[in-house]
Amino acid sequence: MTQMAAAARQAYSQALALHRKQRLAEAKALYSKVRGMFPEHPGALHGLGLIALHTSRPDEAAALLSRAAKAAPANGPIHSDLGTARLALGQYEGAALAFEAALRQQPLDDKARLGLGDALSILGRLDEARGAFRGLLPANPAAAHFGLGNIALQLGDALEARSHFERAILIAPKQAKYHRALAETARFTAGDSRLAALEMLLRANPGDDQNVELHFALGKAYDDLARYDEAFLHLKAGNDLHRKRAAYDESSVLAFFDRIKVAFSQAAMRTAGAGSRSDLPVFVVSMPRSGSTLVEQILASHPDIHGAGELQFINDIAAEVPNYPAGAATLPAKALATLGRRYLDRVRPLAPGARRIIDKLPANFRHLGLIHLALPDAKIVHVRRDPMDTCFSCYSKLFLSGLNFACDLGELGRYHRMYDMLMAHWRAVLPAASLLEVEYEKLIGDFERQARRIVEFTGLAWDPRCLDFSRTERAVRTLSQSQVRQPLFTSSIGRWRHYEKHLQPLKDALA
């Protein structure tokens, strides 16, 4: 063994020992020392990737773990941790591939089986996801029931979901996320046993990660009971804890939004038409919690339209463009056409017989310039809701991946203002025929007229089944999955007013 190899081996052994003791800064320094001698050392890459995951930097973790997996393709735990990082980034197809690679090496890896079930569930491959979770029942029945309950919720079966969540709680009564899932299955009423269980578990103070889940569950419970001051105290506590571990650089986000407006100028958008011509894709964009799931459900009730859910395909394409966003606006016609074809090649197999496919990722509002250049015939539906209702609804929900701007009322309001300005930019530079504005409140108040307007915009004939959207059987995996199973209701309009005295930081940021 060479002197360098011996030194690397000793440093790596010390790093592992420090990592096990959670002395992460010291472990990171030694892992980095090992990489200084052997840049592709799989163990050092793995250790650094795990530290990045632990400190809420999933993008850095995924990059490190991907290199580790290439250096040690037979190492199952590396693939499993890579899958976890990709899940956190919303890269669900890549996560599924990583978990499958882990299971090929270690068929009894319960962590990988659980991650695979989660990824497949999000991708809408529900039969495969069920298989993964059922395979987990002997080893980890609580986690398996939790996964099966989430699939039942996607399919609109709240009773089955509740049964699975209750079984998970019986097996693991101190696991807060199971209690929060059960809290979301039905409204709380006076004397609800679920409330007592949540309060008792919070008093036991199981730790910050658990308490985040419990505070959001209690916020939901007290809101159902119209005990709004108590609800807000829990929502604020949950958001404050979540913000401590959430990576969000507001100045970087602001700079990115500014670069988008510069890159996709009026002059740049005049080159549109060079991309791939197809009227198959329809994009529904919005701020989160603005009604985009309802619009997708209306459209997906049409027999010629497939609702594909929140796809990451545009994010993947944007990541391939050098120096994005500036680089996208200067791409030659051939490159734009290639990007458009690549998107269509991924989306078309999701519903080969459909005339339109809905891509409902709200955050695609950032990429409308790229979408129009690569897919000039695509239709874009922008759903807008009252800013105070939108922002408070975001604040009242726990987003486990992304949306880290939603944990603080000031940051949330400023993000909404940036979104608003960017949408004003798109209205100025995109052709009017490509963008339809839908106001959530008008949709609720004048439903049939607005629904007909939305369907007409896609270029298809009206179908009355779109009015009966709550009966449409399809998987829905968003925080609005229960609402779109119900007939229209107006109780969410003006909901923020119950909390008005607590929301001054939000008002100031939106002003």
VEXDREN-2710 file (C-alpha; in Angstrom, 1 decimal):
% VEXDREN-2710
k/r/px/py/pz
1/MET/0.0/0.0/0.0
2/THR/1.4/3.4/-0.9
3/GLN/2.0/6.1/1.7
4/MET/-0.9/8.2/0.2
5/ALA/-3.3/5.3/0.2
6/ALA/-2.4/4.5/3.8
7/ALA/-3.0/8.1/4.8
8/ALA/-6.3/8.1/2.9
9/ARG/-7.4/4.9/4.6
10/GLN/-6.6/6.3/8.1
11/ALA/-8.4/9.6/7.4
12/TYR/-11.4/7.8/6.1
13/SER/-11.6/5.5/9.1
14/GLN/-11.4/8.6/11.4
15/ALA/-14.1/10.4/9.3
16/LEU/-16.5/7.4/9.7
17/ALA/-16.0/7.4/13.5
18/LEU/-16.7/11.1/13.8
19/HIS/-19.7/10.8/11.5
20/ARG/-21.2/8.1/13.7
21/LYS/-20.8/10.5/16.7
22/GLN/-22.6/13.2/14.6
23/ARG/-19.5/15.4/14.7
24/LEU/-20.3/16.4/11.1
25/ALA/-17.9/19.4/10.6
26/GLU/-14.9/17.3/11.6
27/ALA/-16.1/14.3/9.6
28/LYS/-16.6/16.6/6.6
29/ALA/-13.1/18.0/6.8
30/LEU/-11.6/14.4/6.9
31/TYR/-13.8/13.2/4.0
32/SER/-12.6/16.2/2.0
33/LYS/-9.0/15.4/2.9
34/VAL/-9.5/11.9/1.5
35/ARG/-11.0/13.4/-1.7
36/GLY/-8.0/15.6/-2.0
37/MET/-5.9/12.5/-2.4
38/PHE/-8.5/10.4/-4.3
39/PRO/-11.2/12.6/-5.8
40/GLU/-13.5/9.7/-6.7
41/HIS/-13.2/7.8/-3.4
42/PRO/-16.7/6.3/-3.1
43/GLY/-16.7/6.2/0.7
44/ALA/-15.7/9.9/1.0
45/LEU/-18.2/10.9/-1.6
46/HIS/-20.9/8.9/0.2
47/GLY/-20.1/10.5/3.5
48/LEU/-20.1/14.0/2.1
49/GLY/-23.4/13.3/0.4
50/LEU/-25.0/12.1/3.6
51/ILE/-23.8/15.2/5.5
52/ALA/-25.3/17.3/2.7
53/LEU/-28.6/15.4/3.0
54/HIS/-28.5/15.9/6.8
55/THR/-28.0/19.6/6.5
56/SER/-30.9/20.1/3.9
57/ARG/-28.7/20.4/0.8
58/PRO/-30.3/17.7/-1.4
59/ASP/-28.9/19.2/-4.7
60/GLU/-25.3/18.9/-3.4
61/ALA/-26.1/15.5/-1.9
62/ALA/-27.4/14.2/-5.2
63/ALA/-24.4/15.4/-7.1
64/LEU/-22.0/13.7/-4.6
65/LEU/-23.9/10.5/-4.3
66/SER/-24.3/10.2/-8.1
67/ARG/-20.5/10.3/-8.4
68/ALA/-20.2/7.8/-5.6
69/ALA/-22.6/5.4/-7.3
70/LYS/-20.6/5.6/-10.5
71/ALA/-17.4/4.8/-8.5
72/ALA/-19.0/1.9/-6.6
73/PRO/-21.9/0.6/-8.7
74/ALA/-22.3/-2.5/-6.6
75/ASN/-22.8/-0.6/-3.3
76/GLY/-26.5/-0.8/-2.5
77/PRO/-26.5/1.8/0.4
78/ILE/-25.0/4.5/-1.9
79/HIS/-27.8/3.9/-4.5
80/SER/-30.4/4.0/-1.7
81/ASP/-29.1/7.3/-0.3
82/LEU/-29.0/8.7/-3.9
83/GLY/-32.7/7.8/-4.2
84/THR/-33.4/9.7/-1.0
85/ALA/-31.6/12.8/-2.3
86/ARG/-33.5/12.6/-5.6
87/LEU/-36.8/12.3/-3.8
88/ALA/-36.1/15.4/-1.9
89/LEU/-35.4/17.2/-5.2
90/GLY/-38.6/16.0/-6.8
91/GLN/-36.6/13.9/-9.3
92/TYR/-38.9/11.0/-8.9
93/GLU/-38.0/8.9/-12.0
94/GLY/-34.3/9.1/-11.1
95/ALA/-35.2/8.3/-7.5
96/ALA/-37.0/5.1/-8.6
97/LEU/-34.1/4.0/-10.7
98/ALA/-31.7/4.5/-7.7
99/PHE/-33.9/2.6/-5.3
100/GLU/-34.3/-0.2/-7.9
101/ALA/-30.5/-0.3/-8.2
102/ALA/-30.2/-0.5/-4.4
103/LEU/-32.6/-3.4/-4.3
104/ARG/-30.8/-5.3/-7.0
105/GLN/-27.7/-5.3/-4.7
106/GLN/-29.6/-5.7/-1.4
107/PRO/-33.1/-7.2/-1.9
108/LEU/-33.9/-6.9/1.8
109/ASP/-33.1/-3.2/2.0
110/ASP/-36.3/-1.9/3.6
111/LYS/-35.3/1.7/3.3
112/ALA/-34.9/1.3/-0.4
113/ARG/-38.2/-0.5/-0.7
114/LEU/-40.0/2.3/1.2
115/GLY/-38.3/4.9/-1.0
116/LEU/-39.2/3.0/-4.2
117/GLY/-42.9/2.8/-3.0
118/ASP/-42.9/6.6/-2.4
119/ALA/-41.3/7.4/-5.8
120/LEU/-43.6/5.1/-7.7
121/SER/-46.7/6.4/-5.9
122/ILE/-45.7/10.0/-6.9
123/LEU/-45.2/8.9/-10.5
124/GLY/-48.7/7.5/-10.6
125/ARG/-47.4/3.9/-11.0
126/LEU/-49.8/2.9/-8.2
127/ASP/-50.0/-0.9/-8.8
128/GLU/-46.1/-1.1/-8.6
129/ALA/-46.2/1.2/-5.6
130/ARG/-48.7/-1.1/-3.8
131/GLY/-46.4/-4.0/-4.5
132/ALA/-43.5/-2.2/-3.0
133/PHE/-45.4/-1.3/0.2
134/ARG/-47.0/-4.7/0.5
135/GLY/-43.5/-6.2/0.2
136/LEU/-42.5/-4.0/3.2
137/LEU/-45.4/-5.2/5.4
138/PRO/-43.4/-8.1/7.2
139/ALA/-40.4/-5.9/8.0
140/ASN/-41.9/-2.4/8.6
141/PRO/-45.7/-2.7/8.8
142/ALA/-46.2/0.8/10.0
143/ALA/-44.4/2.4/7.1
144/ALA/-46.1/0.0/4.7
145/HIS/-49.6/1.0/6.0
146/PHE/-48.6/4.7/5.7
147/GLY/-47.6/4.2/2.1
148/LEU/-50.8/2.3/1.3
149/GLY/-52.9/5.0/3.0
150/ASN/-51.3/7.7/0.8
151/ILE/-52.2/5.6/-2.3
152/ALA/-55.8/5.4/-1.1
153/LEU/-55.9/9.2/-0.6
154/GLN/-54.6/9.7/-4.2
155/LEU/-57.5/7.5/-5.4
156/GLY/-60.0/9.4/-3.3
157/ASP/-60.8/6.6/-0.8
158/ALA/-60.5/8.5/2.5
159/LEU/-62.0/5.6/4.5
160/GLU/-59.4/3.2/3.3
161/ALA/-56.7/5.8/3.9
162/ARG/-57.9/6.4/7.4
163/SER/-57.9/2.6/8.1
164/HIS/-54.2/2.3/7.0
165/PHE/-53.1/5.4/9.0
166/GLU/-54.9/4.1/12.1
167/ARG/-53.1/0.8/11.8
168/ALA/-49.7/2.6/11.3
169/ILE/-50.4/4.5/14.5
170/LEU/-51.3/1.4/16.5
171/ILE/-47.9/-0.1/15.5
172/ALA/-45.9/3.1/15.9
173/PRO/-47.9/5.5/18.1
174/LYS/-45.1/8.0/18.6
175/GLN/-44.5/8.6/14.8
176/ALA/-45.9/12.1/14.3
177/LYS/-46.2/11.9/10.5
178/TYR/-48.7/9.1/10.8
179/HIS/-50.8/11.3/13.1
180/ARG/-50.6/14.2/10.7
181/ALA/-51.7/12.0/7.8
182/LEU/-54.7/10.8/9.9
183/ALA/-55.5/14.4/10.8
184/GLU/-55.8/15.2/7.1
185/THR/-58.4/12.5/6.4
186/ALA/-61.4/14.2/7.9
187/ARG/-62.5/17.4/9.7
188/PHE/-62.1/17.5/13.5
189/THR/-65.2/17.8/15.7
190/ALA/-65.6/18.5/19.4
191/GLY/-64.2/15.7/21.5
192/ASP/-62.3/14.2/18.6
193/SER/-59.9/11.5/19.9
194/ARG/-57.3/12.5/17.3
195/LEU/-56.9/15.9/19.0
196/ALA/-56.1/14.4/22.4
197/ALA/-53.6/12.0/20.8
198/LEU/-51.8/14.9/19.0
199/GLU/-51.7/17.1/22.2
200/MET/-50.4/14.2/24.3
201/LEU/-47.6/13.4/21.8
202/LEU/-46.6/17.1/21.6
203/ARG/-46.3/17.3/25.4
204/ALA/-43.9/14.3/25.2
205/ASN/-41.7/16.6/23.0
206/PRO/-40.3/13.9/20.7
207/GLY/-37.9/16.4/18.9
208/ASP/-38.0/19.1/16.3
209/ASP/-38.6/17.0/13.2
210/GLN/-41.5/15.2/14.9
211/ASN/-42.8/18.5/16.4
212/VAL/-43.0/20.1/13.0
213/GLU/-45.5/17.5/11.9
214/LEU/-47.4/17.7/15.2
215/HIS/-47.7/21.5/15.1
216/PHE/-49.1/21.4/11.5
217/ALA/-51.6/18.7/12.5
218/LEU/-52.8/20.7/15.5
219/GLY/-53.0/23.8/13.3
220/LYS/-55.4/21.9/11.1
221/ALA/-57.4/20.5/14.0
222/TYR/-57.9/23.9/15.7
223/ASP/-58.8/25.5/12.4
224/ASP/-61.5/22.9/11.9
225/LEU/-62.8/23.7/15.4
226/ALA/-62.7/27.5/14.7
227/ARG/-60.2/28.0/17.4
228/TYR/-58.2/30.3/15.2
229/ASP/-55.7/31.9/17.7
230/GLU/-54.7/28.4/18.9
231/ALA/-54.4/27.2/15.3
232/PHE/-52.1/30.1/14.4
233/LEU/-49.9/29.5/17.3
234/HIS/-49.3/26.0/16.1
235/LEU/-48.9/27.0/12.5
236/LYS/-46.3/29.6/13.4
237/ALA/-44.4/27.1/15.7
238/GLY/-44.4/24.5/13.0
239/ASN/-43.2/26.9/10.3
240/ASP/-40.5/28.4/12.6
241/LEU/-39.1/25.0/13.3
242/HIS/-39.3/24.0/9.6
243/ARG/-37.6/27.2/8.5
244/LYS/-34.6/26.4/10.7
245/ARG/-33.8/23.3/8.6
246/ALA/-35.0/24.7/5.3
247/ALA/-32.4/25.9/2.8
248/TYR/-33.8/29.1/1.2
249/ASP/-31.6/32.0/-0.1
250/GLU/-34.1/34.8/-0.9
251/SER/-31.5/37.0/-2.6
252/SER/-30.6/34.2/-5.0
253/VAL/-34.2/33.6/-5.8
254/LEU/-34.8/37.3/-6.5
255/ALA/-31.7/37.4/-8.7
256/PHE/-32.9/34.4/-10.7
257/PHE/-36.3/36.0/-11.3
258/ASP/-34.6/39.1/-12.6
259/ARG/-32.4/37.0/-14.9
260/ILE/-35.5/35.3/-16.3
261/LYS/-37.0/38.7/-17.3
262/VAL/-33.8/39.9/-18.9
263/ALA/-33.2/36.6/-20.8
264/PHE/-36.7/36.2/-22.2
265/SER/-37.2/39.7/-23.4
266/GLN/-39.7/40.9/-26.0
267/ALA/-37.0/40.6/-28.7
268/ALA/-36.0/37.1/-27.6
269/MET/-39.6/35.8/-27.7
270/ARG/-40.0/37.0/-31.3
271/THR/-38.0/34.0/-32.4
272/ALA/-40.7/31.6/-31.1
273/GLY/-41.9/29.1/-33.7
274/ALA/-38.6/27.4/-34.1
275/GLY/-39.4/24.7/-31.5
276/SER/-41.3/21.5/-31.9
277/ARG/-44.9/22.0/-33.2
278/SER/-47.5/20.1/-31.2
279/ASP/-50.8/21.0/-29.5
280/LEU/-50.6/18.0/-27.2
281/PRO/-49.2/19.8/-24.0
282/VAL/-51.3/22.1/-21.9
283/PHE/-49.5/23.7/-18.9
284/VAL/-51.4/24.8/-15.8
285/VAL/-49.3/27.2/-13.7
286/SER/-49.9/29.2/-10.6
287/MET/-48.6/29.9/-7.1
288/PRO/-49.2/26.8/-4.9
289/ARG/-52.6/26.6/-3.3
290/SER/-54.2/28.7/-6.0
291/GLY/-56.7/26.3/-7.6
292/SER/-54.5/24.7/-10.2
293/THR/-55.5/21.1/-9.1
294/LEU/-59.2/22.1/-9.6
295/VAL/-58.5/23.3/-13.1
296/GLU/-56.6/20.1/-13.9
297/GLN/-59.4/18.0/-12.6
298/ILE/-62.0/19.9/-14.7
299/LEU/-59.9/19.3/-17.8
300/ALA/-59.0/15.7/-16.9
301/SER/-62.8/15.0/-16.8
302/HIS/-62.8/15.5/-20.6
303/PRO/-62.5/12.1/-22.3
304/ASP/-59.8/13.5/-24.7
305/ILE/-57.6/15.0/-22.0
306/HIS/-55.2/13.3/-19.6
307/GLY/-54.2/14.9/-16.4
308/ALA/-50.6/13.9/-15.8
309/GLY/-50.1/15.8/-12.5
310/GLU/-47.0/17.7/-11.4
311/LEU/-44.3/16.6/-13.9
312/GLN/-40.7/17.6/-13.5
313/PHE/-39.9/17.3/-17.2
314/ILE/-39.5/21.1/-17.9
315/ASN/-37.2/21.4/-14.9
316/ASP/-35.1/18.6/-16.3
317/ILE/-34.9/20.3/-19.7
318/ALA/-34.0/23.6/-18.2
319/ALA/-31.2/21.9/-16.3
320/GLU/-29.8/20.8/-19.6
321/VAL/-29.5/24.3/-21.0
322/PRO/-26.0/25.8/-20.4
323/ASN/-26.2/29.1/-18.4
324/TYR/-29.9/29.0/-17.9
325/PRO/-31.9/31.2/-18.3
326/ALA/-29.7/33.4/-20.4
327/GLY/-28.6/30.5/-22.5
328/ALA/-32.1/29.4/-23.4
329/ALA/-33.0/32.6/-25.2
330/THR/-30.0/32.3/-27.5
331/LEU/-30.4/28.7/-28.5
332/PRO/-30.5/28.0/-32.2
333/ALA/-33.8/26.8/-33.8
334/LYS/-32.5/23.2/-34.1
335/ALA/-31.7/23.0/-30.4
336/LEU/-35.1/24.4/-29.4
337/ALA/-36.8/21.8/-31.6
338/THR/-34.7/19.1/-29.9
339/LEU/-35.8/20.3/-26.5
340/GLY/-39.4/20.3/-27.5
341/ARG/-39.2/16.8/-29.0
342/ARG/-37.5/15.5/-25.9
343/TYR/-40.4/16.8/-23.8
344/LEU/-43.0/15.3/-26.1
345/ASP/-41.2/12.0/-26.1
346/ARG/-41.5/11.8/-22.4
347/VAL/-45.0/13.0/-22.0
348/ARG/-46.7/11.2/-24.9
349/PRO/-46.3/7.7/-23.5
350/LEU/-48.2/8.8/-20.3
351/ALA/-51.5/8.7/-22.4
352/PRO/-50.9/7.6/-26.0
353/GLY/-54.5/8.1/-27.0
354/ALA/-55.0/11.5/-25.5
355/ARG/-55.4/14.7/-27.6
356/ARG/-54.2/16.9/-24.8
357/ILE/-52.0/16.1/-21.7
358/ILE/-52.0/18.4/-18.7
359/ASP/-48.7/19.2/-17.0
360/LYS/-49.7/20.8/-13.8
361/LEU/-46.5/21.8/-12.0
362/PRO/-47.3/25.2/-10.5
363/ALA/-43.7/26.4/-10.5
364/ASN/-43.5/26.0/-14.3
365/PHE/-44.6/29.7/-14.2
366/ARG/-40.8/30.4/-14.0
367/HIS/-40.2/28.6/-17.3
368/LEU/-42.9/30.0/-19.6
369/GLY/-40.3/31.6/-21.9
370/LEU/-38.5/28.2/-22.4
371/ILE/-41.8/26.4/-22.8
372/HIS/-43.0/28.8/-25.6
373/LEU/-39.6/28.7/-27.4
374/ALA/-39.4/24.9/-27.3
375/LEU/-43.2/24.2/-27.7
376/PRO/-44.7/27.2/-29.5
377/ASP/-48.1/25.6/-29.9
378/ALA/-48.5/24.6/-26.2
379/LYS/-51.3/26.2/-24.3
380/ILE/-50.7/27.8/-20.9
381/VAL/-53.4/28.3/-18.3
382/HIS/-52.5/30.6/-15.4
383/VAL/-54.6/30.3/-12.3
384/ARG/-54.6/33.3/-10.0
385/ARG/-56.2/33.5/-6.5
386/ASP/-56.4/36.3/-4.0
387/PRO/-52.9/36.8/-2.7
388/MET/-53.8/36.8/1.0
389/ASP/-55.8/33.6/0.6
390/THR/-53.0/32.0/-1.5
391/CYS/-50.2/32.9/0.9
392/PHE/-52.1/31.9/4.1
393/SER/-53.0/28.6/2.5
394/CYS/-49.4/28.0/1.7
395/TYR/-48.4/28.9/5.3
396/SER/-51.0/26.5/6.7
397/LYS/-49.6/23.5/4.9
398/LEU/-46.4/21.5/5.5
399/PHE/-44.4/21.1/2.2
400/LEU/-41.9/18.4/2.8
401/SER/-39.9/19.1/-0.4
402/GLY/-39.3/22.5/-1.8
403/LEU/-41.4/25.6/-1.3
404/ASN/-39.1/26.7/1.5
405/PHE/-40.2/30.3/0.9
406/ALA/-43.5/29.4/2.6
407/CYS/-42.2/29.0/6.1
408/ASP/-41.9/32.8/6.9
409/LEU/-44.7/35.3/6.3
410/GLY/-42.4/38.0/5.0
411/GLU/-40.5/35.7/2.7
412/LEU/-43.7/34.2/1.5
413/GLY/-45.2/37.6/0.6
414/ARG/-42.1/38.8/-1.1
415/TYR/-42.0/35.6/-3.2
416/HIS/-45.6/36.1/-4.2
417/ARG/-44.7/39.6/-5.3
418/MET/-41.8/38.3/-7.4
419/TYR/-44.2/35.7/-9.0
420/ASP/-46.7/38.5/-9.7
421/MET/-44.1/40.6/-11.5
422/LEU/-42.9/37.7/-13.5
423/MET/-46.4/36.8/-14.6
424/ALA/-46.9/40.5/-15.7
425/HIS/-43.7/40.1/-17.8
426/TRP/-45.0/36.9/-19.4
427/ARG/-48.3/38.6/-20.3
428/ALA/-46.3/41.4/-22.0
429/VAL/-44.0/39.1/-24.1
430/LEU/-46.0/36.0/-24.8
431/PRO/-48.7/35.9/-27.6
432/ALA/-52.2/36.4/-26.1
433/ALA/-53.4/33.2/-27.8
434/SER/-51.0/31.1/-25.8
435/LEU/-51.9/32.2/-22.3
436/LEU/-55.3/32.1/-20.6
437/GLU/-55.8/33.8/-17.2
438/VAL/-58.2/32.1/-14.8
439/GLU/-59.3/33.8/-11.6
440/TYR/-60.1/31.2/-8.9
441/GLU/-62.9/33.3/-7.3
442/LYS/-64.6/33.7/-10.7
443/LEU/-64.2/30.0/-11.4
444/ILE/-66.0/29.2/-8.2
445/GLY/-68.7/31.9/-8.6
446/ASP/-69.5/31.3/-12.3
447/PHE/-68.4/27.8/-12.7
448/GLU/-69.9/26.5/-16.0
449/ARG/-69.0/29.7/-18.0
450/GLN/-65.5/29.6/-16.7
451/ALA/-65.1/25.8/-17.2
452/ARG/-66.4/26.2/-20.8
453/ARG/-63.8/29.0/-21.4
454/ILE/-61.0/26.8/-20.1
455/VAL/-61.9/23.8/-22.3
456/GLU/-62.4/26.0/-25.3
457/PHE/-58.9/27.4/-24.8
458/THR/-57.5/23.9/-25.3
459/GLY/-59.1/23.7/-28.7
460/LEU/-61.4/20.9/-27.9
461/ALA/-65.2/20.7/-28.0
462/TRP/-67.1/21.1/-24.7
463/ASP/-68.0/17.9/-22.7
464/PRO/-70.6/18.1/-19.9
465/ARG/-68.5/15.6/-17.8
466/CYS/-66.2/18.5/-17.0
467/LEU/-69.0/19.9/-14.8
468/ASP/-69.0/16.7/-12.7
469/PHE/-65.3/16.8/-12.0
470/SER/-65.6/15.5/-8.4
471/ARG/-66.7/12.1/-9.7
472/THR/-63.8/11.7/-12.1
473/GLU/-61.8/8.7/-11.0
474/ARG/-58.1/9.3/-11.3
475/ALA/-55.1/9.5/-9.0
476/VAL/-54.5/13.0/-7.6
477/ARG/-51.3/13.6/-5.6
478/THR/-51.4/17.1/-4.3
479/LEU/-52.4/18.7/-1.0
480/SER/-55.7/19.5/-2.7
481/GLN/-56.5/15.8/-3.4
482/SER/-59.4/15.7/-1.0
483/GLN/-61.0/19.0/-2.2
484/VAL/-61.2/18.0/-5.8
485/ARG/-63.3/14.9/-4.7
486/GLN/-66.0/17.3/-3.4
487/PRO/-68.5/19.5/-5.2
488/LEU/-67.6/23.2/-5.4
489/PHE/-67.4/25.1/-2.1
490/THR/-66.7/28.7/-1.2
491/SER/-65.4/28.3/2.4
492/SER/-61.8/28.7/1.3
493/ILE/-62.5/32.2/-0.1
494/GLY/-61.5/34.8/2.5
495/ARG/-60.3/32.2/4.9
496/TRP/-57.3/34.4/5.8
497/ARG/-59.6/36.9/7.5
498/HIS/-59.9/34.5/10.5
499/TYR/-56.2/35.1/11.1
500/GLU/-56.0/38.7/10.0
501/LYS/-54.5/40.1/13.3
502/HIS/-51.6/37.7/13.0
503/LEU/-50.8/38.4/9.3
504/GLN/-49.4/41.9/9.3
505/PRO/-45.9/40.7/8.1
506/LEU/-47.6/39.1/5.1
507/LYS/-49.6/42.3/4.3
508/ASP/-46.4/44.4/4.6
509/ALA/-44.5/42.1/2.2
510/LEU/-47.3/42.0/-0.3
511/ALA/-47.9/45.7/-0.3
END
